[in-house]
Each structure stands twice: as structure tokens, then as C-alpha cells.
Amino acid sequence: MARLFVDNLTVMDFSYLDQERGVVGESWIVDIELVGELDEQGMVFDFGHVKKQIKQFIDAQADHCLLVPAAAPGCNTRVAGEDLFVEFPLRSGAVIRHQSPRDAVLLLAAEHIDAAQIAADLQVQLKSILPDNVQEVLVQLRAEVIDGAYYHYSHGLQKHQGQCQRIAHGHRSRLEISIDGQRRNALEEHWATRLADSYIATAAHIVGEFEHNGIEHLELAYTAAQGDFAISLPRDQVFVMPPVSTVENIAMHLAECVAADVPGAVVVKAFEGVGKGAFGSCGVKRNA
């Protein structure tokens, strides 16, 4: 048997629901192995096809989706026309409600989201679409190793022409903050803690508020090219920004927030998942 491997095939950026943490943004790096007999080309599978066919299949399953553990206690889902409605209770007594086109949500028959189980499901699905000479598919989903501060966040970009328009997709992102050219680890940890498991909301998308079990919630909604989107979640999990919550604006907004409290030239390097992001700067460098 021959074994073919492709590390860092793609990154799945998505959000999932958790009864302790709420809506959680995540980024998983995908590695794969294919085990099988060599074909007439002397290959298990052409690398070009791996990067196209398999990557496209994996991206279509969960990338930029909301993953819902539909077997979690109290989770309710219903379909109305082209839309899927989800109501998901949290152990705190709060609730998350989500509405979107059906293909923006991946329902899983589980009580919680587990990388190993999703990898196993992908292995079965991939095996069914690959040539007969491929006898085994191994998928590993792993988080980026980050030496320093990072946070999980979710958001939605109404005017995006791709999948980012979905109201609940997210990322696991590192954060770097410098003052006058010097990294400030304490500031990085402070803001990573402040933004941990947050929904970064665009102010214009807030359409209402309500109480549930004595807990304040915010309602957000918009219509995008793919359809109508809405989400309600506890107020204390929402970080509101005046502009649209692109990574460019997140970086600039954080730089402005830091500069309001700390003198000097502030540079924020905000990542959006793995290996990409934006810089934001504010303030003036102090004299040595």
C-alpha cells in the first residue's frame, strides 16, 4: 500500500454552539492522508485533484458555517421554506436563536462539537467520492499552535459577496499589540480575554433587545445576497463596533481603544484565522 499525505490542505473557519461557551468561532487546519494502490499513473491520487476536489468538498461541508450539536439538551430546530431556525439553550439560562438559509448551518447528531468525530465523518464521506484504488482516508483537524495571546470570535459581513455574509461564522485568531515598536504581552492578554468567545457585532445590525430568564439579550439581523439572517445572544457575549466587523476594522478599532488608554504609537496586528489578517495603527510615537 502507498500513503499520500497533504498537510495544511485548507483551514476550516466556522462557528459552533456550545452550552457553556455560547457561540464559538474556530479555525481548524486540515491535514489528510490517502492510503491505496497506485493507479496507471503510479499515483494514489493526483495532488492537483487533492487540492481541488478534496479541498472543495471539505470547504463545502463546514467552512463559514454554524455547526449545531442538534442532540444537545433542549436544542430545537425547524425548517420554514428555505430557512432553518435554531433555538439553543445555554447552561447559564441564556438562549441563542439563529435564522439563516439552510446551507449556512451544519446540523450534527451529537451533544457537543468534537473535532475527532467531525474528522471521522469527513473520512467516510470522502471515501465515497474517491476512486476505488483509494482504500482509506485519514483526516486530522488541528488548531494552530500559537505562542501568545489569541481569542475565538464570531461575526457576519452583510455586504460580503462570498460565505462571510453568513451571520455566524468565526475564527480562532492570534493578537499582537505593539507600543512604540515594542510588543506588549499584558495588553495582548487583556484584549484576548476581553474578546474571548465573543460575537463582534456591527452596530447597525442590532435590531432589538429582550430578557430571557432575567438575562439581557441582543437581537441582530440583516438581509444579504444569500437571504435573511438573524441571531440573538446574551448581551455580555457581544462586542459592538461602530463600523462593519471586517478584520481591517477590528484591527483599527482595537488600536483606537488601546490608544485611548496608553500613550504612544499603537500598532495592532489582528489575525482572521490562520496566516491572514490586518494591521491597525493609532497614536503618535513618544520621544525617546
C-alpha positions in Angstrom: 0.0 0.0 0.0 1.2 3.5 -0.7 0.4 6.5 1.5 -0.1 10.0 0.2 -0.2 13.0 2.6 -1.1 16.7 2.3 -0.5 18.9 5.3 -2.2 22.2 5.6 -4.7 21.4 2.8 -7.1 24.0 4.0 -8.4 25.9 7.0 -12.0 25.5 8.2 -13.2 28.8 9.6 -16.6 28.4 11.3 -18.6 28.9 14.5 -20.3 26.3 16.7 -22.7 26.3 19.5 -21.6 25.2 23.0 -23.9 25.1 26.0 -21.2 26.5 28.3 -19.4 29.0 26.0 -22.2 30.1 23.7 -21.3 30.8 20.0 -17.6 30.0 19.5 -15.5 31.0 16.5 -13.0 28.3 15.4 -10.3 27.7 12.8 -9.1 24.1 12.2 -6.2 23.3 9.9 -6.9 20.2 7.8 -4.3 17.5 7.1 -5.1 14.4 5.1 -3.7 11.0 4.2 -4.8 8.7 1.4 -3.9 5.1 1.5 -4.3 2.8 -1.5 -2.9 1.1 -4.6 -1.1 3.0 -7.3 -3.1 3.8 -10.4 -1.9 3.7 -14.0 0.0 7.0 -13.4 1.9 5.5 -10.5 -0.1 7.6 -8.0 -2.6 7.0 -5.2 -4.3 10.3 -6.2 -3.2 13.3 -8.2 -2.0 16.2 -6.0 -3.8 18.6 -8.2 -7.1 16.8 -7.6 -6.4 16.7 -3.9 -6.1 20.4 -3.8 -9.2 20.9 -5.9 -11.7 18.1 -5.4 -11.0 17.2 -1.7 -10.4 20.8 -0.6 -13.6 22.0 -2.2 -15.6 19.1 -0.7 -14.3 19.8 2.8 -14.8 23.6 2.5 -18.4 23.0 1.3 -19.2 20.9 4.4 -18.4 23.3 7.2 -16.3 26.3 6.2 -18.0 29.5 7.2 -21.0 27.6 8.6 -22.6 27.5 12.0 -22.2 23.9 13.5 -25.0 22.9 15.7 -24.9 19.9 18.0 -28.6 19.0 17.5 -28.7 16.3 20.2 -27.7 18.8 22.9 -30.4 19.0 25.7 -33.1 21.5 24.7 -31.9 22.2 21.2 -34.7 22.8 18.8 -34.6 23.2 15.1 -37.3 23.8 12.4 -37.4 24.4 8.7 -39.6 27.0 7.2 -39.3 27.3 3.4 -35.6 27.9 2.6 -34.7 28.9 6.1 -33.6 27.0 9.2 -34.4 28.2 12.7 -32.3 27.1 15.7 -33.0 27.6 19.4 -30.2 26.6 21.6 -30.3 27.0 25.4 -27.2 27.7 27.4 -26.5 26.3 30.9 -26.4 29.9 32.2 -30.2 30.2 31.4 -29.5 32.3 28.4 -30.5 31.3 24.9 -29.1 31.6 21.3 -31.5 31.8 18.4 -30.4 31.7 14.9 -32.1 32.0 11.5 -30.5 31.6 8.1 -30.7 29.8 4.8 -30.3 26.0 5.5 -26.9 25.7 3.8 -25.4 28.1 6.3 -25.9 25.6 9.1 -24.5 22.1 9.6 -26.6 20.0 12.0 -24.7 17.2 13.7 -26.3 14.3 15.6 -24.2 15.0 18.7 -24.4 16.7 22.1 -21.3 18.7 21.5 -18.9 19.6 18.7 -15.9 17.3 18.6 -13.0 17.5 16.1 -12.4 13.8 16.1 -16.0 12.9 15.3 -16.2 15.5 12.5 -12.9 14.2 11.1 -14.3 10.7 11.2 -17.5 11.8 9.4 -15.4 13.6 6.7 -13.3 10.4 6.2 -16.5 8.4 5.4 -17.8 11.0 3.1 -14.5 11.5 1.2 -14.0 7.7 0.8 -17.4 7.6 -1.1 -16.3 10.1 -3.7 -12.8 9.0 -4.4 -11.6 6.3 -6.9 -11.7 2.7 -5.9 -7.9 2.4 -5.6 -8.1 4.8 -2.6 -8.8 2.3 0.2 -8.5 4.5 3.3 -8.8 8.3 4.0 -7.4 9.8 7.2 -8.4 13.4 8.2 -6.8 15.3 11.0 -8.3 18.6 12.2 -6.0 20.6 14.4 -5.7 24.1 15.9 -2.8 26.3 15.0 0.0 26.3 17.7 0.1 29.9 19.0 2.7 31.2 21.3 1.0 34.1 22.8 -2.5 35.7 23.0 -5.4 34.5 20.9 -9.2 34.6 21.0 -12.2 33.0 19.5 -14.8 35.3 17.8 -17.8 35.1 15.5 -19.2 37.7 13.2 -21.1 38.3 9.9 -20.4 40.6 7.0 -23.7 41.6 5.4 -22.2 43.0 2.2 -19.7 40.3 1.5 -20.2 38.5 -1.8 -19.0 35.2 -0.5 -19.7 33.0 2.5 -18.6 35.7 5.0 -22.0 37.2 4.7 -23.3 34.4 6.9 -24.2 35.9 10.3 -22.5 33.3 12.5 -19.1 32.2 11.2 -15.9 32.7 13.0 -12.2 32.3 13.7 -9.6 31.4 16.3 -7.1 34.3 16.0 -3.8 35.4 17.4 -3.4 39.0 18.5 -0.3 41.2 18.6 -0.1 44.7 20.1 2.9 47.0 20.0 3.5 50.4 21.6 6.3 52.4 20.1 7.6 49.3 18.3 7.6 47.1 21.5 5.3 44.1 21.9 3.0 44.4 25.0 2.1 40.9 26.2 -0.1 42.2 29.0 -2.2 44.3 26.6 -2.5 41.3 24.2 -3.7 39.1 27.0 -6.1 41.7 28.2 -7.8 42.2 24.9 -7.7 38.5 24.1 -9.6 37.9 27.4 -12.0 40.7 26.6 -12.8 39.2 23.2 -12.8 35.5 24.2 -15.8 33.7 22.7 -17.3 37.0 21.6 -19.7 37.9 18.9 -18.2 41.0 17.2 -21.3 42.9 16.1 -21.7 45.8 13.7 -23.8 48.4 15.5 -26.2 48.9 12.6 -27.2 45.2 12.7 -28.7 45.4 16.2 -32.4 45.4 15.8 -33.7 44.8 19.4 -33.2 43.5 22.9 -35.1 41.3 25.3 -34.7 39.4 28.6 -34.7 35.7 28.9 -34.5 34.1 32.4 -33.5 37.6 33.7 -30.5 37.7 31.3 -30.3 40.6 28.8 -30.0 39.6 25.1 -29.4 41.4 21.9 -31.1 40.7 18.5 -29.1 41.2 15.3 -30.5 40.8 11.8 -29.8 41.7 8.1 -30.6 40.7 4.6 -27.7 39.6 2.4 -27.3 38.2 -1.1 -27.9 34.7 0.2 -31.0 35.5 2.2 -32.3 36.6 5.6 -30.0 36.2 8.6 -30.7 36.8 12.3 -29.1 35.9 15.6 -30.0 36.6 19.3 -27.5 36.0 22.1 -26.6 37.2 25.6 -25.6 40.9 25.7 -22.4 40.1 27.7 -21.1 38.0 24.8 -21.4 40.8 22.2 -18.7 43.2 21.4 -20.2 46.1 19.4 -18.2 48.1 16.9 -19.5 51.2 15.0 -18.2 50.0 11.6 -18.7 46.7 9.8 -16.7 44.0 11.6 -14.1 43.2 8.9 -10.7 42.3 10.2 -9.4 45.6 8.9 -11.9 47.5 11.0 -11.3 45.2 14.0 -7.6 45.9 13.9 -8.2 49.7 13.6 -10.9 49.7 16.3 -8.7 47.9 18.8 -5.8 50.2 18.0 -8.1 53.2 18.8 -9.3 51.6 22.0 -5.7 50.9 23.2 -4.5 54.4 22.2 -7.3 56.0 24.3 -5.7 54.4 27.4 -2.0 54.1 26.6 0.3 56.9 25.2 2.5 56.2 22.2 2.2 54.8 18.7 -0.1 51.8 18.8 0.0 49.0 16.2 -2.4 46.1 16.4 -1.8 43.0 14.2 -5.2 41.3 14.2 -5.4 37.8 12.6 -8.5 36.4 10.9 -8.0 32.7 11.5 -4.6 31.3 10.3 -2.0 33.2 8.5 -4.0 36.3 7.4 -5.3 39.5 8.9 -4.8 43.2 9.1 -2.9 46.0 10.8 -4.4 48.9 12.6 -2.5 51.9 14.0 -3.2 54.9 16.1 -1.4 57.5 18.2 2.0 59.1 17.9 5.3 57.7 18.9 6.8 59.2 22.0 10.2 60.8 22.1 12.9 58.6 23.4 
